[in-house]
Amino acid sequence: MTSTSDGIREQIFALLRNRLRLRQRQQDLTINSSLEALGLDSMTAIELLLDLERTFGILLPDVLLTAETFRTPATLEVAVRSLLEAKG
């Protein structure tokens, strides 16, 4: 697990690129990209959720399992950071 700011963002980007298969589609991923527009569907969101929990050693509570949390890389990063900070 990486605790640096850039490390967290880069790990989230790596997980997104893998799950959304962006390497093959040559699509840009920015901090404010719409994940839905890049192909995030409900099944991929579940897979991504499990990836995030495993990678960062966190559990996303039901309150964060919303479309808003999975809207952009930025909203995912906010959720991950808040859980990591609460974890200590």
Secondary structure in CASP SS format (residue, H / E / C, confidence):
PFRMAT SS
TARGET T0000
AUTHOR 0000-0000-0000
METHOD secondary structure of the structure
MODEL  1
M C 1.00
T C 1.00
S C 1.00
T C 1.00
S H 1.00
D H 1.00
G H 1.00
I H 1.00
R H 1.00
E H 1.00
Q H 1.00
I H 1.00
F H 1.00
A H 1.00
L H 1.00
L H 1.00
R H 1.00
N H 1.00
R H 1.00
L H 1.00
R C 1.00
L H 1.00
R H 1.00
Q H 1.00
R H 1.00
Q C 1.00
Q C 1.00
D C 1.00
L C 1.00
T C 1.00
I C 1.00
N C 1.00
S C 1.00
S C 1.00
L C 1.00
E C 1.00
A C 1.00
L C 1.00
G C 1.00
L C 1.00
D C 1.00
S H 1.00
M H 1.00
T H 1.00
A H 1.00
I H 1.00
E H 1.00
L H 1.00
L H 1.00
L H 1.00
D H 1.00
L H 1.00
E H 1.00
R H 1.00
T H 1.00
F H 1.00
G C 1.00
I C 1.00
L C 1.00
L C 1.00
P C 1.00
D H 1.00
V H 1.00
L H 1.00
L C 1.00
T C 1.00
A C 1.00
E C 1.00
T C 1.00
F C 1.00
R C 1.00
T C 1.00
P H 1.00
A H 1.00
T H 1.00
L H 1.00
E H 1.00
V H 1.00
A H 1.00
V H 1.00
R H 1.00
S H 1.00
L H 1.00
L H 1.00
E H 1.00
A H 1.00
K H 1.00
G C 1.00
END
